[in-house]
Amino acid sequence: MPRSDPNGPAVIVDPYSSGALFAPAFKAAGVPVVAVVSSPAPPAVYAASYRPEHFQTILTASEDLEPLVERLRALGPRCVLPGCESGVELADALAPLVVPDVANDPEKASARRHKGDMAAAVARAGLPILRQLCTSDADEAEAWLRRSSLAGRDLVIKPPKSASTDGVTRVPRGEGWRDVFDSMLGRPNRLGIVNDRLLVQEYVTGTEYVVDTFSYEGNHTVTDVCRYHKVDNGPYMAVYERMEWLSPKTPGIERLIGYTRGVLDAVGIRFGAAHVELMLTREGPRLIEIGARPHGGGQPRFCRVATGDSQVDRTVRYFARLGHVREGFGLQTHVLVVFLIVRRPGIVRNVEVFGEVESLVSHHFSAIRFRNGDCLEPTRDLFGSLDLGFVVLAHADRSQVHADYHKIRDIERRLWLDDSKGAQA
């Protein structure tokens, strides 16, 4: 049986999104890096983040994994890690065959990618979950709604293998849920995966959090906890509005962390980064979903500003054998990500108003990815948010960060969009 080689390269599967940060971090630690890609070209939503120049060796997977497994074994890697959501399943298939001593539980692989399977695994572990059903049969869903006393209640319908809130749809009072179900079933999501089944869930309210972790030898360390604020944008549910890093002293965090560790055990995570999204309801924490990979969108770069550490840093520290891996986290700087939102379609006429963003006292980083003349559509998911742009604010004074947040929203309201006829939208 092969084993990981502590002197071998790190293998990153689909090194896109935050996964693109692994190569420079490992190289800085003196570790060579090999890329494995699940398709010849990255999914369109990840293409801008791909840096093939960071890799001397890039291997492409095919339906027959055996040649790829043999090539990787010959390289003698120290780890096989997913870079982003599209690489989770392939990394889970390769790691037990190439580096089984540092792989996650292969028997629970589907629970680390398929939202229906992950919820079932968490429930089997004795943790409370949202009421939900994963099915391809609308009649089965209707019968389940009646049995669960959810008929006529607010629902959420979403694909089991989408990412970044793609396809997540709220159905108020359950009205027209069959139409939503039928419109999504059999269609490809934004990662190109066909929705062969759909998840039908109860809609709950509460505060949404993410707990980001790095695990080694089954020990789960927490790198950061962030609080999300999401809004409905017309028909689109849960559009990211802002995200804030929290102090470990924030009330309720220990409860979230305890639940998170139970989730990680339930889905068989033993090594690597995980991104666990939770809703804190009146009844306690409930899993939204888990990503068995780093927090996306380049978050580790900004986590380092907030906490002095990140999932990427801990991953490299462990696999490069650079010493003790930190267990907990602290808050060094107040950091807030403000996601730009387009609420109505139109053609941009005065992008220059966003030039004021860089003069804000707490401005740390900004990416404004549209120009005058661009036609913008309403923001519908996190992919759309990142395509549009965001601003990262960082300051020792939390009140300064929030004052600048409100200034960004004021600037956003001044953005002039023309409709297709030239009138202001």
C-alpha positions in Angstrom: 0.0 0.0 0.0 1.5 3.4 -1.0 2.1 6.1 1.6 2.7 9.8 1.5 6.3 10.9 1.1 7.2 13.8 3.4 9.7 14.9 0.9 7.4 14.8 -2.2 5.4 17.4 -3.9 2.0 18.7 -2.8 -0.8 17.8 -5.3 -3.6 20.3 -5.7 -6.7 19.2 -7.5 -8.4 22.0 -9.5 -6.2 24.8 -8.1 -8.8 27.5 -8.7 -10.5 30.1 -6.5 -8.7 30.0 -3.1 -7.0 26.8 -4.2 -4.8 29.1 -6.4 -3.1 30.3 -3.2 -1.7 26.9 -2.4 1.1 26.8 -5.0 2.9 30.0 -4.0 2.5 29.2 -0.3 4.0 25.7 -0.7 6.7 27.0 -3.0 7.7 29.6 -0.3 8.1 26.7 2.1 10.3 24.8 -0.4 7.7 22.3 -1.5 7.2 21.6 -5.2 3.6 21.6 -6.3 1.7 19.5 -9.0 -1.7 20.4 -10.4 -4.3 17.9 -11.3 -7.3 19.3 -13.2 -10.6 17.5 -13.5 -11.1 18.8 -17.1 -8.9 20.3 -19.8 -10.3 23.7 -19.1 -11.5 25.1 -15.8 -15.2 25.8 -15.3 -16.0 29.3 -16.6 -16.7 30.6 -13.1 -13.2 29.7 -12.0 -11.2 30.4 -15.2 -10.0 33.9 -14.0 -8.3 32.4 -10.9 -6.3 29.7 -12.7 -2.5 30.3 -12.7 -1.0 27.4 -14.8 2.4 29.1 -14.7 2.6 28.2 -11.0 3.0 24.5 -11.9 5.8 22.6 -13.6 3.6 19.6 -13.9 -0.1 19.7 -14.8 -2.0 16.4 -15.1 -5.5 16.0 -16.6 -7.9 13.4 -15.3 -9.9 11.1 -17.6 -12.7 8.6 -16.9 -10.1 5.9 -16.3 -8.2 7.1 -13.2 -5.6 4.3 -13.2 -3.0 6.0 -15.4 -3.4 9.2 -13.3 -3.0 7.2 -10.1 0.1 5.5 -11.4 1.6 8.8 -12.4 0.9 10.3 -9.1 2.3 7.3 -7.2 5.5 7.7 -9.2 5.8 11.3 -8.1 5.6 10.3 -4.5 3.4 13.2 -3.2 3.0 14.2 0.4 -0.7 15.1 0.0 -3.5 15.3 -2.5 -5.8 18.2 -1.7 -8.8 19.9 -3.4 -8.4 23.5 -4.4 -12.0 24.3 -4.8 -15.5 22.7 -5.0 -15.0 21.2 -8.4 -12.0 19.3 -7.2 -13.5 17.7 -4.1 -14.7 14.5 -5.6 -11.6 13.9 -7.7 -9.3 14.6 -4.7 -11.5 12.2 -2.6 -11.1 9.5 -5.3 -7.3 9.9 -5.7 -6.1 10.5 -2.1 -7.0 7.0 -0.8 -5.2 5.4 -3.7 -2.1 7.6 -3.7 -1.7 8.9 -0.1 -4.1 6.8 2.0 -2.4 7.7 5.3 -3.4 11.4 4.8 -6.7 10.9 3.1 -10.3 11.5 4.3 -12.6 8.5 5.0 -13.3 7.1 1.5 -16.5 5.4 2.8 -18.0 8.9 3.4 -16.8 10.6 0.3 -20.3 11.4 -1.0 -21.2 13.1 2.2 -18.4 15.6 1.6 -19.9 16.8 -1.8 -23.5 15.9 -2.1 -25.7 18.1 0.0 -28.4 15.4 0.6 -25.8 12.8 1.6 -24.0 15.2 3.9 -27.2 16.0 5.7 -28.0 12.4 6.1 -24.6 11.6 7.5 -24.9 14.4 10.0 -28.3 13.2 11.1 -26.9 9.6 11.5 -24.3 11.1 13.8 -27.1 12.3 16.1 -26.8 16.0 15.2 -30.0 18.1 14.4 -30.4 19.1 10.8 -32.9 21.0 8.7 -35.9 19.0 7.6 -35.2 18.1 4.0 -35.7 15.6 1.2 -33.4 14.9 -1.8 -35.4 13.5 -4.7 -36.0 13.6 -8.5 -39.7 12.9 -8.0 -42.0 15.9 -7.4 -44.8 13.6 -6.3 -42.5 12.1 -3.6 -41.6 15.7 -2.5 -45.3 16.6 -2.3 -46.1 13.6 -0.1 -43.1 14.4 2.1 -44.2 18.1 2.5 -47.6 16.9 3.7 -46.1 14.4 6.1 -43.7 16.9 7.4 -46.4 19.6 7.9 -44.5 21.9 5.5 -47.2 22.3 2.9 -47.9 26.0 2.5 -44.7 26.9 4.4 -41.7 28.8 3.0 -39.3 26.4 1.3 -35.8 26.3 -0.1 -35.0 24.3 -3.3 -31.4 23.8 -4.4 -29.2 21.5 -6.4 -27.3 18.9 -4.4 -24.0 19.6 -6.1 -23.9 23.3 -6.9 -21.6 25.8 -5.2 -21.6 29.5 -4.2 -25.4 29.7 -3.7 -25.9 28.8 -7.4 -29.5 27.7 -7.9 -30.6 28.2 -4.2 -34.2 29.3 -4.5 -36.6 30.4 -1.8 -40.3 29.6 -2.4 -42.5 31.8 -0.2 -45.4 29.9 1.3 -44.5 27.0 -1.0 -46.4 28.6 -3.8 -45.4 27.3 -7.2 -42.7 25.0 -5.8 -43.4 22.4 -8.4 -42.6 24.9 -11.2 -39.3 25.8 -9.5 -38.6 22.1 -9.1 -39.4 21.2 -12.7 -37.4 24.2 -14.0 -34.2 23.1 -12.2 -34.4 19.3 -12.5 -32.3 18.0 -15.4 -30.5 21.3 -16.0 -26.8 21.8 -15.6 -25.6 24.0 -12.7 -22.8 26.6 -13.1 -20.2 23.9 -12.6 -21.6 22.0 -15.5 -23.2 19.2 -13.3 -26.7 18.1 -14.3 -29.2 18.4 -11.4 -30.4 14.8 -11.4 -32.0 15.3 -8.0 -33.0 18.4 -6.0 -33.0 19.2 -2.3 -36.3 20.4 -0.9 -35.8 22.0 2.6 -37.8 23.9 5.2 -36.9 27.6 5.3 -35.6 28.7 8.6 -34.5 32.1 10.0 -31.6 32.9 12.1 -28.0 34.2 11.8 -25.7 32.6 9.3 -22.1 31.8 10.1 -19.2 30.1 8.5 -16.7 28.1 10.6 -13.4 27.5 8.6 -11.2 24.7 9.7 -8.0 22.8 9.1 -7.9 19.1 10.2 -4.9 16.8 10.6 -5.0 13.2 11.9 -8.7 13.7 12.8 -8.0 16.7 14.9 -10.1 19.7 13.9 -8.6 23.2 14.3 -10.6 26.4 13.8 -9.0 29.1 11.7 -11.8 31.6 11.8 -15.5 32.2 12.3 -17.3 34.8 10.1 -20.8 36.1 10.3 -22.7 36.4 7.0 -25.4 38.9 6.1 -27.3 37.9 3.0 -30.3 39.5 1.3 -33.0 38.6 -1.2 -32.4 40.3 -4.5 -35.7 40.1 -6.3 -36.3 36.4 -7.0 -32.7 35.5 -6.0 -32.3 34.2 -2.4 -29.3 34.6 -0.1 -27.2 37.0 -2.1 -24.1 37.9 -0.2 -24.2 41.4 1.3 -21.3 41.4 3.7 -19.1 39.1 5.8 -17.4 39.9 9.0 -14.6 38.1 11.0 -15.5 37.5 14.6 -13.6 37.4 17.9 -13.5 34.0 19.5 -15.1 35.7 22.5 -18.3 36.4 20.6 -21.2 34.9 22.5 -22.4 31.6 21.0 -19.2 30.8 19.1 -18.3 27.8 21.2 -21.6 26.3 20.5 -21.1 26.7 16.7 -17.6 25.2 17.0 -18.8 22.2 18.9 -21.5 21.5 16.3 -19.0 22.0 13.5 -16.6 19.4 15.0 -19.4 16.9 15.1 -20.2 17.7 11.4 -16.6 17.1 10.4 -16.5 13.8 12.1 -19.8 12.8 10.6 -18.6 13.4 7.0 -15.3 11.7 7.5 -12.9 14.6 7.3 -9.5 13.8 8.8 -7.1 16.0 6.8 -7.3 19.3 5.1 -9.4 22.4 5.0 -13.2 22.6 5.4 -15.7 25.4 5.0 -18.8 24.8 7.2 -21.8 27.0 6.8 -24.3 27.1 9.6 -27.5 28.8 10.6 -27.9 29.6 14.3 -31.7 29.2 14.8 -33.7 29.5 18.0 -33.4 25.8 18.4 -29.6 25.9 18.0 -27.1 25.4 15.1 -28.2 23.8 11.9 -26.0 22.7 9.0 -26.5 24.5 5.7 -23.7 22.8 3.9 -20.0 21.8 4.1 -17.3 22.3 1.5 -14.4 19.9 2.0 -12.0 22.6 0.7 -10.8 26.1 1.6 -13.1 29.0 1.9 -13.4 30.4 -1.6 -13.1 33.8 -3.2 -9.5 34.3 -2.0 -10.8 34.5 1.6 -7.5 33.1 3.2 -5.7 36.3 2.1 -8.0 38.4 4.1 -8.3 35.9 7.0 -4.6 36.4 7.4 -5.2 40.1 8.0 -8.0 39.5 10.5 -6.4 36.6 12.5 -2.7 36.4 11.4 -3.4 32.9 10.1 -5.5 31.0 7.5 -6.5 27.6 6.2 -3.8 27.8 3.5 -1.1 28.7 6.1 -2.0 25.8 8.4 -2.2 23.4 5.5 1.3 24.3 4.4 2.6 24.3 7.9 1.4 20.8 8.5 2.4 19.2 5.2 5.7 21.0 5.0 6.5 20.0 8.6 7.2 23.5 9.7 6.2 22.9 13.3 3.2 23.0 15.5 -0.2 23.8 14.0 -2.2 26.4 15.9 -5.4 25.1 17.4 -7.6 28.1 17.9 -7.7 31.7 16.5 -7.8 35.3 17.6 -9.0 38.5 16.1 -6.1 41.0 15.4 -8.0 43.4 13.1 -11.6 44.0 12.3 -12.2 42.9 8.7 -15.4 43.2 6.7 -16.0 42.2 3.1 -18.6 44.2 1.3 -20.1 42.5 -1.7 -21.4 44.8 -4.4 -25.0 44.1 -5.5 -26.8 45.0 -8.7 -30.6 45.1 -8.1 -31.8 46.1 -11.5 -30.3 45.5 -15.0 -28.7 48.3 -16.9 -25.7 49.8 -18.7 -23.0 51.4 -16.5 -22.5 55.1 -17.1 -20.5 56.4 -14.1 -18.2 53.7 -12.7 -15.9 56.5 -11.7 -17.9 57.0 -8.5 -16.2 53.9 -7.1 -12.9 55.8 -7.3 -13.8 57.1 -3.9 -13.6 53.7 -2.3 -9.8 53.6 -2.1 -9.8 56.8 -0.1 -11.9 55.3 2.7 -10.0 55.2 6.0 -10.4 51.4 6.4 -9.9 50.5 2.8 -7.7 47.4 2.5 -8.5 45.9 -0.9 -11.0 46.4 -3.6 -11.9 44.7 -6.9 -14.3 46.7 -9.1 -14.8 44.4 -12.1 -17.1 46.4 -14.4 -16.6 49.4 -16.6 -18.6 52.1 -18.3 -20.6 50.5 -21.1 -20.9 47.2 -19.4 -24.4 45.7 -19.2 -25.0 44.4 -15.7 -27.6 41.9 -14.6 -29.1 41.6 -11.1 -26.8 39.7 -8.7 -28.1 36.2 -8.2 -25.4 34.2 -6.4 -21.8 34.4 -5.1 -20.3 33.7 -8.5 -22.1 36.9 -9.7 -21.0 38.8 -6.6 -17.3 38.0 -7.2 -17.7 38.8 -10.9 -19.1 42.2 -10.0 -16.7 43.1 -7.3 -16.2 43.5 -3.6 -14.4 45.7 -1.1 -12.4 44.6 1.9 -12.3 46.9 4.9 -9.8 46.5 7.8 -9.1 48.6 10.8 -8.4 48.4 14.5 -11.6 50.3 15.2 -14.8 48.3 14.3 -16.9 51.5 14.2 -14.6 52.9 11.5 -15.1 49.7 9.4 -18.9 50.0 9.7 -18.9 53.7 8.9 -17.0 53.0 5.7 -19.3 50.1 4.9 -22.3 52.6 4.9 -20.3 54.9 2.6 -19.8 52.1 0.1 -23.5 51.5 0.0 -24.0 55.2 -0.6 -21.6 55.0 -3.5 -23.4 52.0 -4.8 -26.7 53.8 -4.8 -25.2 56.6 -6.9 -24.2 54.2 -9.6 -26.0 55.2 -12.8 -27.4 52.3 -14.8 -29.3 52.9 -18.1 -31.9 50.5 -19.3 -31.7 49.3 -22.9 -33.6 52.3 -24.1 -31.2 54.7 -22.5 -33.3 55.8 -19.6 -31.9 55.7 -16.1 -32.7 52.3 -14.4 
